[in-house]
Structures are given as structure tokens and as C-alpha cells.
Amino acid sequence: MHACSTEHLTLLEDQLRGRPYHEAELWFAKITRTMAQHHYGISMADLSRETGLDLNQLEAGALWITRLHCAPHSAARDRGAA
């Protein structure tokens, strides 16, 4: 998401404040930020330590973006569309 002006940024902030919040979204952000600092990879144990998340939270955070992006495709498939 990008804002092209101060007014646009304010509009985006208002929209984001009004949407449902999911903890897994925060976990995904922590995972992404930490992994970006480790260009050659990071073990799950180190990722857990650096993010402060347990393995269940790491999994939920990783799945959050998948569910978000795949949900429209899954719904279309369920209705018989491809």
C-alpha cells in the first residue's frame, strides 16, 4: 500500500484502523522483518528467539499471508470456477 499525498495517507490510515485486526498479521510482520535481516536463512529456533514467537505463532504468522492471498481463489474453486 502506498500513499501519494498526506491526505491519501490519512485516508489509508482511517481505513486500516477500521478493519479487523488479526494477531497473525503482527506475527507475519515480525517474521518478515527478522528474515529480511538474515539473507542466508535462519533456523526456526533462532527465528523464534529473535521474534519472541513460539512455533505455533510462527506457523500462524506464516499461514496468515497465504490465507489472505489464497482466500479469493479458494472461494472461486469452491463455487466451481477455476
mmCIF file of the N, C-alpha and C atoms, coordinates in Angstrom:
data_MODEL
# 
_entry.id   MODEL 
# 
loop_
_atom_site.group_PDB 
_atom_site.id 
_atom_site.type_symbol 
_atom_site.label_atom_id 
_atom_site.label_alt_id 
_atom_site.label_comp_id 
_atom_site.label_asym_id 
_atom_site.label_entity_id 
_atom_site.label_seq_id 
_atom_site.pdbx_PDB_ins_code 
_atom_site.Cartn_x 
_atom_site.Cartn_y 
_atom_site.Cartn_z 
_atom_site.occupancy 
_atom_site.B_iso_or_equiv 
_atom_site.pdbx_formal_charge 
_atom_site.auth_seq_id 
_atom_site.auth_comp_id 
_atom_site.auth_asym_id 
_atom_site.auth_atom_id 
_atom_site.pdbx_PDB_model_num 
ATOM 1   N N  . MET A 1 1  ? 0.837   -1.161  0.000   1.00 0.00 ? 1  MET A N  1 
ATOM 2   C CA . MET A 1 1  ? 0.000   0.000   0.000   1.00 0.00 ? 1  MET A CA 1 
ATOM 3   C C  . MET A 1 1  ? 0.891   1.236   0.000   1.00 0.00 ? 1  MET A C  1 
ATOM 4   N N  . HIS A 1 2  ? 0.578   2.155   -0.885  1.00 0.00 ? 2  HIS A N  1 
ATOM 5   C CA . HIS A 1 2  ? 1.363   3.382   -0.970  1.00 0.00 ? 2  HIS A CA 1 
ATOM 6   C C  . HIS A 1 2  ? 0.431   4.581   -0.964  1.00 0.00 ? 2  HIS A C  1 
ATOM 7   N N  . ALA A 1 3  ? 0.866   5.634   -0.309  1.00 0.00 ? 3  ALA A N  1 
ATOM 8   C CA . ALA A 1 3  ? 0.107   6.883   -0.290  1.00 0.00 ? 3  ALA A CA 1 
ATOM 9   C C  . ALA A 1 3  ? 0.818   7.896   -1.179  1.00 0.00 ? 3  ALA A C  1 
ATOM 10  N N  . CYS A 1 4  ? 0.046   8.620   -1.981  1.00 0.00 ? 4  CYS A N  1 
ATOM 11  C CA . CYS A 1 4  ? 0.646   9.604   -2.892  1.00 0.00 ? 4  CYS A CA 1 
ATOM 12  C C  . CYS A 1 4  ? 0.593   11.027  -2.341  1.00 0.00 ? 4  CYS A C  1 
ATOM 13  N N  . SER A 1 5  ? -0.056  11.201  -1.186  1.00 0.00 ? 5  SER A N  1 
ATOM 14  C CA . SER A 1 5  ? -0.118  12.524  -0.571  1.00 0.00 ? 5  SER A CA 1 
ATOM 15  C C  . SER A 1 5  ? -0.434  12.370  0.911   1.00 0.00 ? 5  SER A C  1 
ATOM 16  N N  . THR A 1 6  ? -0.318  13.444  1.644   1.00 0.00 ? 6  THR A N  1 
ATOM 17  C CA . THR A 1 6  ? -0.647  13.420  3.070   1.00 0.00 ? 6  THR A CA 1 
ATOM 18  C C  . THR A 1 6  ? -2.118  13.076  3.273   1.00 0.00 ? 6  THR A C  1 
ATOM 19  N N  . GLU A 1 7  ? -2.965  13.638  2.422   1.00 0.00 ? 7  GLU A N  1 
ATOM 20  C CA . GLU A 1 7  ? -4.406  13.366  2.528   1.00 0.00 ? 7  GLU A CA 1 
ATOM 21  C C  . GLU A 1 7  ? -4.701  11.892  2.251   1.00 0.00 ? 7  GLU A C  1 
ATOM 22  N N  . HIS A 1 8  ? -4.024  11.350  1.249   1.00 0.00 ? 8  HIS A N  1 
ATOM 23  C CA . HIS A 1 8  ? -4.209  9.941   0.912   1.00 0.00 ? 8  HIS A CA 1 
ATOM 24  C C  . HIS A 1 8  ? -3.734  9.050   2.063   1.00 0.00 ? 8  HIS A C  1 
ATOM 25  N N  . LEU A 1 9  ? -2.619  9.402   2.673   1.00 0.00 ? 9  LEU A N  1 
ATOM 26  C CA . LEU A 1 9  ? -2.115  8.648   3.817   1.00 0.00 ? 9  LEU A CA 1 
ATOM 27  C C  . LEU A 1 9  ? -3.131  8.658   4.954   1.00 0.00 ? 9  LEU A C  1 
ATOM 28  N N  . THR A 1 10 ? -3.716  9.799   5.224   1.00 0.00 ? 10 THR A N  1 
ATOM 29  C CA . THR A 1 10 ? -4.733  9.906   6.277   1.00 0.00 ? 10 THR A CA 1 
ATOM 30  C C  . THR A 1 10 ? -5.924  9.002   5.961   1.00 0.00 ? 10 THR A C  1 
ATOM 31  N N  . LEU A 1 11 ? -6.354  8.989   4.703   1.00 0.00 ? 11 LEU A N  1 
ATOM 32  C CA . LEU A 1 11 ? -7.461  8.130   4.284   1.00 0.00 ? 11 LEU A CA 1 
ATOM 33  C C  . LEU A 1 11 ? -7.115  6.654   4.483   1.00 0.00 ? 11 LEU A C  1 
ATOM 34  N N  . LEU A 1 12 ? -5.907  6.260   4.084   1.00 0.00 ? 12 LEU A N  1 
ATOM 35  C CA . LEU A 1 12 ? -5.477  4.865   4.255   1.00 0.00 ? 12 LEU A CA 1 
ATOM 36  C C  . LEU A 1 12 ? -5.416  4.482   5.730   1.00 0.00 ? 12 LEU A C  1 
ATOM 37  N N  . GLU A 1 13 ? -4.891  5.377   6.555   1.00 0.00 ? 13 GLU A N  1 
ATOM 38  C CA . GLU A 1 13 ? -4.817  5.113   7.994   1.00 0.00 ? 13 GLU A CA 1 
ATOM 39  C C  . GLU A 1 13 ? -6.208  4.907   8.583   1.00 0.00 ? 13 GLU A C  1 
ATOM 40  N N  . ASP A 1 14 ? -7.142  5.737   8.184   1.00 0.00 ? 14 ASP A N  1 
ATOM 41  C CA . ASP A 1 14 ? -8.519  5.604   8.677   1.00 0.00 ? 14 ASP A CA 1 
ATOM 42  C C  . ASP A 1 14 ? -9.138  4.272   8.256   1.00 0.00 ? 14 ASP A C  1 
ATOM 43  N N  . GLN A 1 15 ? -8.888  3.874   7.021   1.00 0.00 ? 15 GLN A N  1 
ATOM 44  C CA . GLN A 1 15 ? -9.411  2.595   6.529   1.00 0.00 ? 15 GLN A CA 1 
ATOM 45  C C  . GLN A 1 15 ? -8.800  1.430   7.302   1.00 0.00 ? 15 GLN A C  1 
ATOM 46  N N  . LEU A 1 16 ? -7.501  1.484   7.532   1.00 0.00 ? 16 LEU A N  1 
ATOM 47  C CA . LEU A 1 16 ? -6.822  0.397   8.239   1.00 0.00 ? 16 LEU A CA 1 
ATOM 48  C C  . LEU A 1 16 ? -7.252  0.311   9.697   1.00 0.00 ? 16 LEU A C  1 
ATOM 49  N N  . ARG A 1 17 ? -7.497  1.449   10.328  1.00 0.00 ? 17 ARG A N  1 
ATOM 50  C CA . ARG A 1 17 ? -7.944  1.443   11.723  1.00 0.00 ? 17 ARG A CA 1 
ATOM 51  C C  . ARG A 1 17 ? -9.303  0.765   11.868  1.00 0.00 ? 17 ARG A C  1 
ATOM 52  N N  . GLY A 1 18 ? -10.134 0.852   10.841  1.00 0.00 ? 18 GLY A N  1 
ATOM 53  C CA . GLY A 1 18 ? -11.480 0.317   10.920  1.00 0.00 ? 18 GLY A CA 1 
ATOM 54  C C  . GLY A 1 18 ? -11.612 -1.141  10.547  1.00 0.00 ? 18 GLY A C  1 
ATOM 55  N N  . ARG A 1 19 ? -10.544 -1.767  10.076  1.00 0.00 ? 19 ARG A N  1 
ATOM 56  C CA . ARG A 1 19 ? -10.654 -3.165  9.659   1.00 0.00 ? 19 ARG A CA 1 
ATOM 57  C C  . ARG A 1 19 ? -10.328 -4.102  10.810  1.00 0.00 ? 19 ARG A C  1 
ATOM 58  N N  . PRO A 1 20 ? -10.772 -5.349  10.684  1.00 0.00 ? 20 PRO A N  1 
ATOM 59  C CA . PRO A 1 20 ? -10.467 -6.327  11.744  1.00 0.00 ? 20 PRO A CA 1 
ATOM 60  C C  . PRO A 1 20 ? -8.964  -6.539  11.872  1.00 0.00 ? 20 PRO A C  1 
ATOM 61  N N  . TYR A 1 21 ? -8.519  -6.729  13.070  1.00 0.00 ? 21 TYR A N  1 
ATOM 62  C CA . TYR A 1 21 ? -7.105  -6.958  13.364  1.00 0.00 ? 21 TYR A CA 1 
ATOM 63  C C  . TYR A 1 21 ? -6.901  -8.433  13.682  1.00 0.00 ? 21 TYR A C  1 
ATOM 64  N N  . HIS A 1 22 ? -5.854  -9.006  13.138  1.00 0.00 ? 22 HIS A N  1 
ATOM 65  C CA . HIS A 1 22 ? -5.528  -10.404 13.398  1.00 0.00 ? 22 HIS A CA 1 
ATOM 66  C C  . HIS A 1 22 ? -4.125  -10.471 13.996  1.00 0.00 ? 22 HIS A C  1 
ATOM 67  N N  . GLU A 1 23 ? -3.987  -11.165 15.098  1.00 0.00 ? 23 GLU A N  1 
ATOM 68  C CA . GLU A 1 23 ? -2.660  -11.300 15.723  1.00 0.00 ? 23 GLU A CA 1 
ATOM 69  C C  . GLU A 1 23 ? -1.657  -11.899 14.759  1.00 0.00 ? 23 GLU A C  1 
ATOM 70  N N  . ALA A 1 24 ? -2.106  -12.848 13.929  1.00 0.00 ? 24 ALA A N  1 
ATOM 71  C CA . ALA A 1 24 ? -1.198  -13.499 12.991  1.00 0.00 ? 24 ALA A CA 1 
ATOM 72  C C  . ALA A 1 24 ? -0.588  -12.496 12.016  1.00 0.00 ? 24 ALA A C  1 
ATOM 73  N N  . GLU A 1 25 ? -1.289  -11.401 11.754  1.00 0.00 ? 25 GLU A N  1 
ATOM 74  C CA . GLU A 1 25 ? -0.753  -10.349 10.890  1.00 0.00 ? 25 GLU A CA 1 
ATOM 75  C C  . GLU A 1 25 ? 0.476   -9.708  11.532  1.00 0.00 ? 25 GLU A C  1 
ATOM 76  N N  . LEU A 1 26 ? 0.401   -9.446  12.815  1.00 0.00 ? 26 LEU A N  1 
ATOM 77  C CA . LEU A 1 26 ? 1.539   -8.902  13.546  1.00 0.00 ? 26 LEU A CA 1 
ATOM 78  C C  . LEU A 1 26 ? 2.693   -9.906  13.548  1.00 0.00 ? 26 LEU A C  1 
ATOM 79  N N  . TRP A 1 27 ? 2.368   -11.164 13.775  1.00 0.00 ? 27 TRP A N  1 
ATOM 80  C CA . TRP A 1 27 ? 3.402   -12.194 13.783  1.00 0.00 ? 27 TRP A CA 1 
ATOM 81  C C  . TRP A 1 27 ? 4.073   -12.286 12.418  1.00 0.00 ? 27 TRP A C  1 
ATOM 82  N N  . PHE A 1 28 ? 3.270   -12.206 11.340  1.00 0.00 ? 28 PHE A N  1 
ATOM 83  C CA . PHE A 1 28 ? 3.834   -12.239 9.995   1.00 0.00 ? 28 PHE A CA 1 
ATOM 84  C C  . PHE A 1 28 ? 4.818   -11.086 9.802   1.00 0.00 ? 28 PHE A C  1 
ATOM 85  N N  . ALA A 1 29 ? 4.453   -9.894  10.276  1.00 0.00 ? 29 ALA A N  1 
ATOM 86  C CA . ALA A 1 29 ? 5.336   -8.735  10.143  1.00 0.00 ? 29 ALA A CA 1 
ATOM 87  C C  . ALA A 1 29 ? 6.648   -8.951  10.903  1.00 0.00 ? 29 ALA A C  1 
ATOM 88  N N  . LYS A 1 30 ? 6.560   -9.518  12.104  1.00 0.00 ? 30 LYS A N  1 
ATOM 89  C CA . LYS A 1 30 ? 7.779   -9.802  12.885  1.00 0.00 ? 30 LYS A CA 1 
ATOM 90  C C  . LYS A 1 30 ? 8.667   -10.808 12.161  1.00 0.00 ? 30 LYS A C  1 
ATOM 91  N N  . ILE A 1 31 ? 8.049   -11.838 11.608  1.00 0.00 ? 31 ILE A N  1 
ATOM 92  C CA . ILE A 1 31 ? 8.793   -12.868 10.879  1.00 0.00 ? 31 ILE A CA 1 
ATOM 93  C C  . ILE A 1 31 ? 9.474   -12.260 9.660   1.00 0.00 ? 31 ILE A C  1 
ATOM 94  N N  . THR A 1 32 ? 8.727   -11.489 8.896   1.00 0.00 ? 32 THR A N  1 
ATOM 95  C CA . THR A 1 32 ? 9.255   -10.876 7.680   1.00 0.00 ? 32 THR A CA 1 
ATOM 96  C C  . THR A 1 32 ? 10.414  -9.946  7.986   1.00 0.00 ? 32 THR A C  1 
ATOM 97  N N  . ARG A 1 33 ? 10.249  -9.120  9.004   1.00 0.00 ? 33 ARG A N  1 
ATOM 98  C CA . ARG A 1 33 ? 11.295  -8.162  9.388   1.00 0.00 ? 33 ARG A CA 1 
ATOM 99  C C  . ARG A 1 33 ? 12.567  -8.897  9.826   1.00 0.00 ? 33 ARG A C  1 
ATOM 100 N N  . THR A 1 34 ? 12.399  -9.945  10.599  1.00 0.00 ? 34 THR A N  1 
ATOM 101 C CA . THR A 1 34 ? 13.561  -10.697 11.081  1.00 0.00 ? 34 THR A CA 1 
ATOM 102 C C  . THR A 1 34 ? 14.242  -11.441 9.944   1.00 0.00 ? 34 THR A C  1 
ATOM 103 N N  . MET A 1 35 ? 13.444  -12.073 9.088   1.00 0.00 ? 35 MET A N  1 
ATOM 104 C CA . MET A 1 35 ? 14.037  -12.830 7.980   1.00 0.00 ? 35 MET A CA 1 
ATOM 105 C C  . MET A 1 35 ? 14.771  -11.919 7.001   1.00 0.00 ? 35 MET A C  1 
ATOM 106 N N  . ALA A 1 36 ? 14.319  -10.692 6.852   1.00 0.00 ? 36 ALA A N  1 
ATOM 107 C CA . ALA A 1 36 ? 14.982  -9.745  5.954   1.00 0.00 ? 36 ALA A CA 1 
ATOM 108 C C  . ALA A 1 36 ? 16.398  -9.418  6.428   1.00 0.00 ? 36 ALA A C  1 
ATOM 109 N N  . GLN A 1 37 ? 16.655  -9.600  7.707   1.00 0.00 ? 37 GLN A N  1 
ATOM 110 C CA . GLN A 1 37 ? 17.978  -9.336  8.270   1.00 0.00 ? 37 GLN A CA 1 
ATOM 111 C C  . GLN A 1 37 ? 18.913  -10.534 8.110   1.00 0.00 ? 37 GLN A C  1 
ATOM 112 N N  . HIS A 1 38 ? 18.381  -11.659 7.642   1.00 0.00 ? 38 HIS A N  1 
ATOM 113 C CA . HIS A 1 38 ? 19.159  -12.892 7.511   1.00 0.00 ? 38 HIS A CA 1 
ATOM 114 C C  . HIS A 1 38 ? 19.080  -13.382 6.067   1.00 0.00 ? 38 HIS A C  1 
ATOM 115 N N  . HIS A 1 39 ? 19.888  -12.791 5.214   1.00 0.00 ? 39 HIS A N  1 
ATOM 116 C CA . HIS A 1 39 ? 19.840  -13.085 3.786   1.00 0.00 ? 39 HIS A CA 1 
ATOM 117 C C  . HIS A 1 39 ? 20.181  -14.534 3.458   1.00 0.00 ? 39 HIS A C  1 
ATOM 118 N N  . TYR A 1 40 ? 20.886  -15.212 4.328   1.00 0.00 ? 40 TYR A N  1 
ATOM 119 C CA . TYR A 1 40 ? 21.284  -16.588 4.072   1.00 0.00 ? 40 TYR A CA 1 
ATOM 120 C C  . TYR A 1 40 ? 20.420  -17.585 4.827   1.00 0.00 ? 40 TYR A C  1 
ATOM 121 N N  . GLY A 1 41 ? 19.319  -17.119 5.391   1.00 0.00 ? 41 GLY A N  1 
ATOM 122 C CA . GLY A 1 41 ? 18.413  -18.005 6.114   1.00 0.00 ? 41 GLY A CA 1 
ATOM 123 C C  . GLY A 1 41 ? 18.618  -17.930 7.615   1.00 0.00 ? 41 GLY A C  1 
ATOM 124 N N  . ILE A 1 42 ? 17.659  -18.516 8.320   1.00 0.00 ? 42 ILE A N  1 
ATOM 125 C CA . ILE A 1 42 ? 17.692  -18.528 9.780   1.00 0.00 ? 42 ILE A CA 1 
ATOM 126 C C  . ILE A 1 42 ? 16.954  -19.784 10.242  1.00 0.00 ? 42 ILE A C  1 
ATOM 127 N N  . SER A 1 43 ? 17.448  -20.402 11.269  1.00 0.00 ? 43 SER A N  1 
ATOM 128 C CA . SER A 1 43 ? 16.787  -21.605 11.787  1.00 0.00 ? 43 SER A CA 1 
ATOM 129 C C  . SER A 1 43 ? 15.491  -21.217 12.497  1.00 0.00 ? 43 SER A C  1 
ATOM 130 N N  . MET A 1 44 ? 14.586  -22.170 12.615  1.00 0.00 ? 44 MET A N  1 
ATOM 131 C CA . MET A 1 44 ? 13.324  -21.916 13.316  1.00 0.00 ? 44 MET A CA 1 
ATOM 132 C C  . MET A 1 44 ? 13.596  -21.524 14.766  1.00 0.00 ? 44 MET A C  1 
ATOM 133 N N  . ALA A 1 45 ? 14.561  -22.166 15.390  1.00 0.00 ? 45 ALA A N  1 
ATOM 134 C CA . ALA A 1 45 ? 14.888  -21.849 16.786  1.00 0.00 ? 45 ALA A CA 1 
ATOM 135 C C  . ALA A 1 45 ? 15.366  -20.401 16.915  1.00 0.00 ? 45 ALA A C  1 
ATOM 136 N N  . ASP A 1 46 ? 16.243  -19.982 15.994  1.00 0.00 ? 46 ASP A N  1 
ATOM 137 C CA . ASP A 1 46 ? 16.733  -18.598 16.032  1.00 0.00 ? 46 ASP A CA 1 
ATOM 138 C C  . ASP A 1 46 ? 15.631  -17.608 15.669  1.00 0.00 ? 46 ASP A C  1 
ATOM 139 N N  . LEU A 1 47 ? 14.783  -17.981 14.709  1.00 0.00 ? 47 LEU A N  1 
ATOM 140 C CA . LEU A 1 47 ? 13.665  -17.119 14.347  1.00 0.00 ? 47 LEU A CA 1 
ATOM 141 C C  . LEU A 1 47 ? 12.731  -16.941 15.535  1.00 0.00 ? 47 LEU A C  1 
ATOM 142 N N  . SER A 1 48 ? 12.481  -18.018 16.246  1.00 0.00 ? 48 SER A N  1 
ATOM 143 C CA . SER A 1 48 ? 11.636  -17.965 17.437  1.00 0.00 ? 48 SER A CA 1 
ATOM 144 C C  . SER A 1 48 ? 12.259  -17.059 18.498  1.00 0.00 ? 48 SER A C  1 
ATOM 145 N N  . ARG A 1 49 ? 13.545  -17.229 18.717  1.00 0.00 ? 49 ARG A N  1 
ATOM 146 C CA . ARG A 1 49 ? 14.239  -16.423 19.725  1.00 0.00 ? 49 ARG A CA 1 
ATOM 147 C C  . ARG A 1 49 ? 14.236  -14.940 19.353  1.00 0.00 ? 49 ARG A C  1 
ATOM 148 N N  . GLU A 1 50 ? 14.535  -14.641 18.092  1.00 0.00 ? 50 GLU A N  1 
ATOM 149 C CA . GLU A 1 50 ? 14.643  -13.241 17.674  1.00 0.00 ? 50 GLU A CA 1 
ATOM 150 C C  . GLU A 1 50 ? 13.293  -12.527 17.580  1.00 0.00 ? 50 GLU A C  1 
ATOM 151 N N  . THR A 1 51 ? 12.238  -13.261 17.256  1.00 0.00 ? 51 THR A N  1 
ATOM 152 C CA . THR A 1 51 ? 10.916  -12.637 17.156  1.00 0.00 ? 51 THR A CA 1 
ATOM 153 C C  . THR A 1 51 ? 10.164  -12.668 18.469  1.00 0.00 ? 51 THR A C  1 
ATOM 154 N N  . GLY A 1 52 ? 10.559  -13.583 19.363  1.00 0.00 ? 52 GLY A N  1 
ATOM 155 C CA . GLY A 1 52 ? 9.818   -13.756 20.606  1.00 0.00 ? 52 GLY A CA 1 
ATOM 156 C C  . GLY A 1 52 ? 8.548   -14.565 20.419  1.00 0.00 ? 52 GLY A C  1 
ATOM 157 N N  . LEU A 1 53 ? 8.432   -15.244 19.278  1.00 0.00 ? 53 LEU A N  1 
ATOM 158 C CA . LEU A 1 53 ? 7.245   -16.042 18.983  1.00 0.00 ? 53 LEU A CA 1 
ATOM 159 C C  . LEU A 1 53 ? 7.530   -17.520 19.194  1.00 0.00 ? 53 LEU A C  1 
ATOM 160 N N  . ASP A 1 54 ? 6.509   -18.249 19.632  1.00 0.00 ? 54 ASP A N  1 
ATOM 161 C CA . ASP A 1 54 ? 6.684   -19.692 19.739  1.00 0.00 ? 54 ASP A CA 1 
ATOM 162 C C  . ASP A 1 54 ? 6.394   -20.333 18.375  1.00 0.00 ? 54 ASP A C  1 
ATOM 163 N N  . LEU A 1 55 ? 6.593   -21.638 18.268  1.00 0.00 ? 55 LEU A N  1 
ATOM 164 C CA . LEU A 1 55 ? 6.443   -22.308 16.979  1.00 0.00 ? 55 LEU A CA 1 
ATOM 165 C C  . LEU A 1 55 ? 5.023   -22.218 16.434  1.00 0.00 ? 55 LEU A C  1 
ATOM 166 N N  . ASN A 1 56 ? 4.015   -22.278 17.289  1.00 0.00 ? 56 ASN A N  1 
ATOM 167 C CA . ASN A 1 56 ? 2.631   -22.138 16.829  1.00 0.00 ? 56 ASN A CA 1 
ATOM 168 C C  . ASN A 1 56 ? 2.380   -20.743 16.255  1.00 0.00 ? 56 ASN A C  1 
ATOM 169 N N  . GLN A 1 57 ? 2.932   -19.733 16.889  1.00 0.00 ? 57 GLN A N  1 
ATOM 170 C CA . GLN A 1 57 ? 2.780   -18.367 16.399  1.00 0.00 ? 57 GLN A CA 1 
ATOM 171 C C  . GLN A 1 57 ? 3.527   -18.170 15.085  1.00 0.00 ? 57 GLN A C  1 
ATOM 172 N N  . LEU A 1 58 ? 4.704   -18.776 14.959  1.00 0.00 ? 58 LEU A N  1 
ATOM 173 C CA . LEU A 1 58 ? 5.449   -18.698 13.704  1.00 0.00 ? 58 LEU A CA 1 
ATOM 174 C C  . LEU A 1 58 ? 4.637   -19.317 12.569  1.00 0.00 ? 58 LEU A C  1 
ATOM 175 N N  . GLU A 1 59 ? 4.042   -20.464 12.831  1.00 0.00 ? 59 GLU A N  1 
ATOM 176 C CA . GLU A 1 59 ? 3.234   -21.130 11.809  1.00 0.00 ? 59 GLU A CA 1 
ATOM 177 C C  . GLU A 1 59 ? 2.012   -20.280 11.445  1.00 0.00 ? 59 GLU A C  1 
ATOM 178 N N  . ALA A 1 60 ? 1.328   -19.759 12.444  1.00 0.00 ? 60 ALA A N  1 
ATOM 179 C CA . ALA A 1 60 ? 0.146   -18.930 12.190  1.00 0.00 ? 60 ALA A CA 1 
ATOM 180 C C  . ALA A 1 60 ? 0.522   -17.670 11.411  1.00 0.00 ? 60 ALA A C  1 
ATOM 181 N N  . GLY A 1 61 ? 1.644   -17.074 11.750  1.00 0.00 ? 61 GLY A N  1 
ATOM 182 C CA . GLY A 1 61 ? 2.100   -15.887 11.035  1.00 0.00 ? 61 GLY A CA 1 
ATOM 183 C C  . GLY A 1 61 ? 2.440   -16.192 9.590   1.00 0.00 ? 61 GLY A C  1 
ATOM 184 N N  . ALA A 1 62 ? 3.100   -17.319 9.367   1.00 0.00 ? 62 ALA A N  1 
ATOM 185 C CA . ALA A 1 62 ? 3.445   -17.717 8.004   1.00 0.00 ? 62 ALA A CA 1 
ATOM 186 C C  . ALA A 1 62 ? 2.196   -18.042 7.193   1.00 0.00 ? 62 ALA A C  1 
ATOM 187 N N  . LEU A 1 63 ? 1.203   -18.640 7.815   1.00 0.00 ? 63 LEU A N  1 
ATOM 188 C CA . LEU A 1 63 ? -0.027  -19.005 7.114   1.00 0.00 ? 63 LEU A CA 1 
ATOM 189 C C  . LEU A 1 63 ? -0.941  -17.810 6.884   1.00 0.00 ? 63 LEU A C  1 
ATOM 190 N N  . TRP A 1 64 ? -0.793  -16.761 7.669   1.00 0.00 ? 64 TRP A N  1 
ATOM 191 C CA . TRP A 1 64 ? -1.678  -15.600 7.545   1.00 0.00 ? 64 TRP A CA 1 
ATOM 192 C C  . TRP A 1 64 ? -1.659  -15.039 6.133   1.00 0.00 ? 64 TRP A C  1 
ATOM 193 N N  . ILE A 1 65 ? -0.483  -14.820 5.594   1.00 0.00 ? 65 ILE A N  1 
ATOM 194 C CA . ILE A 1 65 ? -0.394  -14.228 4.261   1.00 0.00 ? 65 ILE A CA 1 
ATOM 195 C C  . ILE A 1 65 ? -0.908  -15.203 3.218   1.00 0.00 ? 65 ILE A C  1 
ATOM 196 N N  . THR A 1 66 ? -0.703  -16.486 3.405   1.00 0.00 ? 66 THR A N  1 
ATOM 197 C CA . THR A 1 66 ? -1.193  -17.494 2.466   1.00 0.00 ? 66 THR A CA 1 
ATOM 198 C C  . THR A 1 66 ? -2.713  -17.488 2.440   1.00 0.00 ? 66 THR A C  1 
ATOM 199 N N  . ARG A 1 67 ? -3.331  -17.481 3.597   1.00 0.00 ? 67 ARG A N  1 
ATOM 200 C CA . ARG A 1 67 ? -4.795  -17.455 3.666   1.00 0.00 ? 67 ARG A CA 1 
ATOM 201 C C  . ARG A 1 67 ? -5.342  -16.180 3.045   1.00 0.00 ? 67 ARG A C  1 
ATOM 202 N N  . LEU A 1 68 ? -4.681  -15.075 3.303   1.00 0.00 ? 68 LEU A N  1 
ATOM 203 C CA . LEU A 1 68 ? -5.137  -13.788 2.787   1.00 0.00 ? 68 LEU A CA 1 
ATOM 204 C C  . LEU A 1 68 ? -5.131  -13.783 1.264   1.00 0.00 ? 68 LEU A C  1 
ATOM 205 N N  . HIS A 1 69 ? -4.045  -14.256 0.671   1.00 0.00 ? 69 HIS A N  1 
ATOM 206 C CA . HIS A 1 69 ? -3.915  -14.217 -0.779  1.00 0.00 ? 69 HIS A CA 1 
ATOM 207 C C  . HIS A 1 69 ? -4.626  -15.366 -1.477  1.00 0.00 ? 69 HIS A C  1 
ATOM 208 N N  . CYS A 1 70 ? -4.781  -16.485 -0.815  1.00 0.00 ? 70 CYS A N  1 
ATOM 209 C CA . CYS A 1 70 ? -5.409  -17.642 -1.448  1.00 0.00 ? 70 CYS A CA 1 
ATOM 210 C C  . CYS A 1 70 ? -6.912  -17.694 -1.231  1.00 0.00 ? 70 CYS A C  1 
ATOM 211 N N  . ALA A 1 71 ? -7.441  -16.943 -0.289  1.00 0.00 ? 71 ALA A N  1 
ATOM 212 C CA . ALA A 1 71 ? -8.872  -16.999 0.027   1.00 0.00 ? 71 ALA A CA 1 
ATOM 213 C C  . ALA A 1 71 ? -9.752  -16.730 -1.194  1.00 0.00 ? 71 ALA A C  1 
ATOM 214 N N  . PRO A 1 72 ? -9.492  -15.699 -2.022  1.00 0.00 ? 72 PRO A N  1 
ATOM 215 C CA . PRO A 1 72 ? -10.352 -15.480 -3.188  1.00 0.00 ? 72 PRO A CA 1 
ATOM 216 C C  . PRO A 1 72 ? -10.310 -16.649 -4.167  1.00 0.00 ? 72 PRO A C  1 
ATOM 217 N N  . HIS A 1 73 ? -9.132  -17.257 -4.325  1.00 0.00 ? 73 HIS A N  1 
ATOM 218 C CA . HIS A 1 73 ? -9.000  -18.389 -5.252  1.00 0.00 ? 73 HIS A CA 1 
ATOM 219 C C  . HIS A 1 73 ? -9.725  -19.607 -4.704  1.00 0.00 ? 73 HIS A C  1 
ATOM 220 N N  . SER A 1 74 ? -9.644  -19.827 -3.412  1.00 0.00 ? 74 SER A N  1 
ATOM 221 C CA . SER A 1 74 ? -10.321 -20.966 -2.792  1.00 0.00 ? 74 SER A CA 1 
ATOM 222 C C  . SER A 1 74 ? -11.828 -20.807 -2.898  1.00 0.00 ? 74 SER A C  1 
ATOM 223 N N  . ALA A 1 75 ? -12.323 -19.594 -2.688  1.00 0.00 ? 75 ALA A N  1 
ATOM 224 C CA . ALA A 1 75 ? -13.764 -19.356 -2.778  1.00 0.00 ? 75 ALA A CA 1 
ATOM 225 C C  . ALA A 1 75 ? -14.255 -19.603 -4.198  1.00 0.00 ? 75 ALA A C  1 
ATOM 226 N N  . ALA A 1 76 ? -13.498 -19.167 -5.201  1.00 0.00 ? 76 ALA A N  1 
ATOM 227 C CA . ALA A 1 76 ? -13.886 -19.389 -6.593  1.00 0.00 ? 76 ALA A CA 1 
ATOM 228 C C  . ALA A 1 76 ? -13.875 -20.873 -6.912  1.00 0.00 ? 76 ALA A C  1 
ATOM 229 N N  . ARG A 1 77 ? -12.882 -21.594 -6.422  1.00 0.00 ? 77 ARG A N  1 
ATOM 230 C CA . ARG A 1 77 ? -12.796 -23.036 -6.660  1.00 0.00 ? 77 ARG A CA 1 
ATOM 231 C C  . ARG A 1 77 ? -13.965 -23.739 -6.006  1.00 0.00 ? 77 ARG A C  1 
ATOM 232 N N  . ASP A 1 78 ? -14.340 -23.318 -4.802  1.00 0.00 ? 78 ASP A N  1 
ATOM 233 C CA . ASP A 1 78 ? -15.457 -23.931 -4.098  1.00 0.00 ? 78 ASP A CA 1 
ATOM 234 C C  . ASP A 1 78 ? -16.765 -23.727 -4.844  1.00 0.00 ? 78 ASP A C  1 
ATOM 235 N N  . ARG A 1 79 ? -16.872 -22.604 -5.584  1.00 0.00 ? 79 ARG A N  1 
ATOM 236 C CA . ARG A 1 79 ? -18.102 -22.336 -6.349  1.00 0.00 ? 79 ARG A CA 1 
ATOM 237 C C  . ARG A 1 79 ? -18.072 -23.024 -7.694  1.00 0.00 ? 79 ARG A C  1 
ATOM 238 N N  . GLY A 1 80 ? -16.950 -23.690 -8.033  1.00 0.00 ? 80 GLY A N  1 
ATOM 239 C CA . GLY A 1 80 ? -16.849 -24.398 -9.306  1.00 0.00 ? 80 GLY A CA 1 
ATOM 240 C C  . GLY A 1 80 ? -16.111 -23.619 -10.376 1.00 0.00 ? 80 GLY A C  1 
ATOM 241 N N  . ALA A 1 81 ? -15.653 -22.419 -10.056 1.00 0.00 ? 81 ALA A N  1 
ATOM 242 C CA . ALA A 1 81 ? -14.874 -21.641 -11.016 1.00 0.00 ? 81 ALA A CA 1 
ATOM 243 C C  . ALA A 1 81 ? -13.406 -21.989 -10.861 1.00 0.00 ? 81 ALA A C  1 
ATOM 244 N N  . ALA A 1 82 ? -12.628 -21.725 -11.878 1.00 0.00 ? 82 ALA A N  1 
ATOM 245 C CA . ALA A 1 82 ? -11.192 -22.032 -11.800 1.00 0.00 ? 82 ALA A CA 1 
ATOM 246 C C  . ALA A 1 82 ? -10.385 -20.774 -11.682 1.00 0.00 ? 82 ALA A C  1 
# 
